[in-house]
Amino acid sequence: MMDASVEADWISLLKPFLLWVSPFLALVFLVLLVVFWLRARRLGRQVYDLTLEVGASSRSLRTADRDLQSLFDQSSIAVFILDHRRREILYANNTALTAFGVSDADALTSRVIQNPEAWEESSFTLLEFEALLDKVTRTGLQVFEWRLPGGEQAPEWLDCSLSFITYLGNQSVLFTGVNITARKRNDALEKFQLRAMRAIASDSPLNQSLSQLVALIERLIPRARCAVFVHDAEQRRLRWTAGSSDLPSPFQDRLDELPVAFGAAGAGTAASIRERVVARDVRSDQRWDAFRDLAEQAGVRSSWAEPVIGANGELLGCVELYHDEVWTPSEDDVDRLTAPVSLASLAIERHHWQAKLEQMIVSEQSVRRISTNLLTLDMERVDEGIVGTCATMGDFFQADRVFICQLEEASHEISISHEWCIRALARLRPETGRKFPVIPSSLGVLFRESSPQVFDEENPLPPMLEFLAERLERGADKSVILGPIFRNERLTGFLGIQKTSAGQAWTPARTETAQLMASLIGAVMTRQELVNSLTFQAVHDQLTGLYNRHKLENFLKQEVARCNRYSSVFSLIIFDLDRFKSINDRFGHNEGDSVLSTVAQLVDQNVRESEVAGRWGGEEFLILLPETGTDSAIAVAERIRETIAQHRFSIPEPVTISAGVATFRAGDDPHQLVQRADAALYNAKDAGRNRVISAL
Ligand SMILES: Nc1nc2c(ncn2[C@@H]2O[C@H](COP(=O)(O)OP(=O)(O)OP(=O)(O)O)[C@@H](O)[C@H]2O)c(=O)[nH]1
């Protein structure tokens, strides 16, 4: 009860206050209501405006995308837009589709962007590309060069950019790629061209320079496999010097040493006619008849051969390109190959000159060595020296046999005087020294030009010289060069250089060298003749041809020394023509000379090889009889005396001699011995001449 009354008191107390405040409260509420209404209206308008704005933006974005797409669709730049999160292509233009070899955006997603295998031949992997996509979200832009595997018309190289964009509300990446294949190809070509030129300019071996050219050509003519052949002028063959590693070895081996002839595939034919040869389809081309199976196995269906011609018009080699399909070069292809073919010509010519120079140096050294050998031959051992030089020449000329023939004009005979040959021929060669009949005048006609002649299958040896090749097999590669040897403008022999196997051919330079050698041998022989004659003159008496006094004294000294050392014995005969003064006086000095010569001949015929006869001076002769005692010496002297006495000389009366014989006694010197013989001779004169008396 109490509580109800207290409540009533409170209400009665607040009532006047509430009555006074309530209009204000109502007013405040009203104001607040108005404010809220006003605010709500403004927000609504703003929301409305915003909604309008959003709608417009969205519409303009879509318009922009459409504009962008139509712009990209026409572009030669490859463009695609990739949903960054889902890795899906949202848009790709035609250029991009062609570049990646696909037909639509979905294929680009499934066959490229989400397929790691498609990236195998690309310049980077799918993982690396994805890393770039992630990077672009941080940096906004990435630029790079991309080598694509490339299709038929597709670009090989793209200069690319990736930019981060929002596309159709998605976080996306915009890809652009500009085709820079032509620039890249040019760069690469320049690089290859530079490499090839450097190799040619440097001292690189020919096969290396030509391999660089092969690489260059294969860049210039896509899908072609290339080979470069070098012409071997001596063998008239093409040597496979450089070629694509894609050409199988049996193909290379078979085309190596291709003859320069029609029907020797494209290269051999082009080399023989010195013109371009295009075999559009080797299966039906007759120039490939002999090589068809080989081409089939190597996957060669067409060939294009360009001969390589040197500055002087000589054939240097051949460049050949092979395709695995029926193919003909376009004018552009022909243009493109012009420079490399010129480079090949430069490389081969440079190599040839270098080889020639090296050969000349070696050749000059060898020629100098052989010449020095010949000109400084020890005249005591000339024959040995000449045979040694023949061996050196054999080595130099790569010959199997080198020989010297000597012609004896008087006897009309020819024989091999010096010879060297390889071991294999030793038992086949004709005997050295055997004489064969010849007609020197007809040989003189054959070698009138005094230049060497090469005899081979086409130009056989004249019948009288056939003995030179006797018992040696003859065949295509066998040849003998004969360099005439002249002495005092007379043909006196030949230097012969024989080859029985394929080797270096007889080039003009080699032929010239052979003749130089023949001339040197002629000079050596003349010198030897001169030396022999001087040596002969130095020890022989000019009138009689017997040993002279100087030589007799030498023999005497040697014999005395020998007998003193070995307690041996020898005897001397000294004889003198009887009354020779009277012969001179009556028949003249010339007749006297003739008598002296005849006596010398008779003496020479009556002494043995071991005995030495000479002219002691004037009309005095001395005979030295080794290992001969007094009795035997007297017998020899008697025999000579009788022979002379019985001989019918040119003068109409007999010629007699008186002789003194002395035998060596231990301890004698030459002078003592001669004195004793002389004394015996005087005794013979005193005793009436025409007799033999021995010393006591
Ligand atoms: N025709 C010629 N005569 C020569 C040669 N050498 C020497 N005589 C001569 O030989 C003669 C030697 O004469 P002598 O010494 O008087 O002796 P000889 O007349 O033979 O008389 P004997 O010896 O006593 O028998 C000289 O008249 C010389 O001139 C020569 O090479 N030729």
The ligand as a MOL file (V3000), in Angstrom:
LIG
                    3D

  0  0  0     0  0            999 V3000
M  V30 BEGIN CTAB
M  V30 COUNTS 32 34 0 0 0
M  V30 BEGIN ATOM
M  V30 1 N 161.6990 -38.8260 -130.2090 0
M  V30 2 C 162.0460 -38.7010 -128.9130 0
M  V30 3 N 163.3030 -38.7590 -128.5770 0
M  V30 4 C 163.6730 -38.6750 -127.2890 0
M  V30 5 C 162.7030 -38.5350 -126.2830 0
M  V30 6 N 163.3290 -38.4860 -125.0780 0
M  V30 7 C 164.6720 -38.5960 -125.3530 0
M  V30 8 N 164.8610 -38.7150 -126.6920 0
M  V30 9 C 166.0730 -38.8400 -127.3970 0
M  V30 10 O 166.7000 -40.0480 -127.0790 0
M  V30 11 C 168.0970 -39.9290 -127.3890 0
M  V30 12 C 168.9350 -40.5700 -126.3800 0
M  V30 13 O 170.2340 -40.5950 -126.8840 0
M  V30 14 P 171.4690 -41.1210 -126.0730 0
M  V30 15 O 171.2890 -40.8210 -124.6390 0
M  V30 16 O 172.6380 -40.5720 -126.7300 0
M  V30 17 O 171.4700 -42.6260 -126.3100 0
M  V30 18 P 171.2600 -43.5190 -127.5020 0
M  V30 19 O 171.3140 -42.7380 -128.7380 0
M  V30 20 O 169.9390 -44.2900 -127.3350 0
M  V30 21 O 172.3840 -44.4710 -127.4360 0
M  V30 22 P 172.5570 -45.6230 -126.3370 0
M  V30 23 O 171.5940 -45.3830 -125.2320 0
M  V30 24 O 173.9350 -45.5160 -125.9520 0
M  V30 25 O 172.2130 -46.8470 -127.0680 0
M  V30 26 C 168.3090 -38.3950 -127.4560 0
M  V30 27 O 168.6340 -38.0310 -128.7720 0
M  V30 28 C 167.0280 -37.7730 -127.0380 0
M  V30 29 O 166.7680 -36.5750 -127.7260 0
M  V30 30 C 161.3510 -38.4480 -126.6600 0
M  V30 31 O 160.4280 -38.3010 -125.8830 0
M  V30 32 N 161.0900 -38.5550 -128.0040 0
M  V30 END ATOM
M  V30 BEGIN BOND
M  V30 1 1 1 2
M  V30 2 2 2 3
M  V30 3 1 2 32
M  V30 4 1 3 4
M  V30 5 2 4 5
M  V30 6 1 4 8
M  V30 7 1 5 6
M  V30 8 1 5 30
M  V30 9 2 6 7
M  V30 10 1 7 8
M  V30 11 1 8 9
M  V30 12 1 9 10
M  V30 13 1 9 28
M  V30 14 1 10 11
M  V30 15 1 11 12
M  V30 16 1 11 26
M  V30 17 1 12 13
M  V30 18 1 13 14
M  V30 19 2 14 15
M  V30 20 1 14 16
M  V30 21 1 14 17
M  V30 22 1 17 18
M  V30 23 2 18 19
M  V30 24 1 18 20
M  V30 25 1 18 21
M  V30 26 1 21 22
M  V30 27 2 22 23
M  V30 28 1 22 24
M  V30 29 1 22 25
M  V30 30 1 26 27
M  V30 31 1 26 28
M  V30 32 1 28 29
M  V30 33 2 30 31
M  V30 34 1 30 32
M  V30 END BOND
M  V30 END CTAB
M  END
